[in-house]
């Protein structure tokens, strides 16, 4: 089924990290665990570790994870 997208609004500050994920991620990690992974390392290699951990937990669904870090405001 086609699901509606979630939309949020708020203040963005330098240093903020946005994480966009599919349900294949949330089925196997809590918000706290995901936050911990991202705070440690949100590089491509760090995100591969997230997917690896999910696979170790029996992940079976498609997994997509994208992060964006705000460096400065214009």
C-alpha positions in Angstrom: 0.0 0.0 0.0 1.0 3.6 -0.5 1.6 5.2 2.9 1.5 8.9 3.6 4.7 10.6 4.3 5.4 12.1 7.7 6.1 15.9 7.8 7.6 17.9 10.6 8.5 21.5 11.0 10.6 23.3 13.5 13.8 25.2 14.0 17.0 24.0 12.4 20.4 24.7 14.0 23.9 24.0 12.9 25.0 20.6 14.1 21.5 19.1 13.8 21.4 15.7 12.2 18.3 14.5 10.2 17.9 10.7 9.7 15.4 9.4 7.1 14.7 5.7 7.4 12.4 3.0 6.2 10.4 0.6 8.3 13.1 -2.1 7.7 15.2 -0.2 10.1 12.6 0.6 12.8 11.5 -3.1 13.0 14.8 -4.0 14.6 16.2 -1.0 16.4 14.6 1.3 19.0 14.8 5.1 18.5 17.3 5.2 21.3 19.6 2.5 19.7 19.4 4.3 16.3 20.2 7.7 18.0 23.2 6.0 19.7 24.5 4.7 16.4 24.1 8.0 14.7 25.7 10.0 17.5 28.8 7.8 17.3 29.2 7.8 13.5 26.8 8.9 10.8 29.3 8.4 8.0 28.6 5.9 5.2 30.7 3.3 7.1 28.8 4.1 10.3 25.5 3.6 8.6 26.7 0.3 7.1 27.3 -0.8 10.7 23.6 0.0 11.5 22.5 -2.2 8.6 24.9 -4.9 9.6 23.5 -4.9 13.2 20.0 -5.1 11.9 20.9 -8.1 9.7 22.4 -9.7 12.7 19.1 -9.3 14.4 17.3 -11.1 11.6 16.5 -8.2 9.4 14.6 -9.3 6.3 13.0 -6.1 4.9 14.4 -3.5 2.6 16.5 -1.1 4.6 17.2 2.5 3.6 18.9 5.0 5.8 19.9 8.6 4.9 21.4 11.2 7.2 21.9 14.9 6.7 24.0 17.1 9.0 23.4 20.9 9.1 26.8 22.6 8.9 25.6 26.2 8.7 22.5 28.2 8.0 22.3 30.6 5.0 
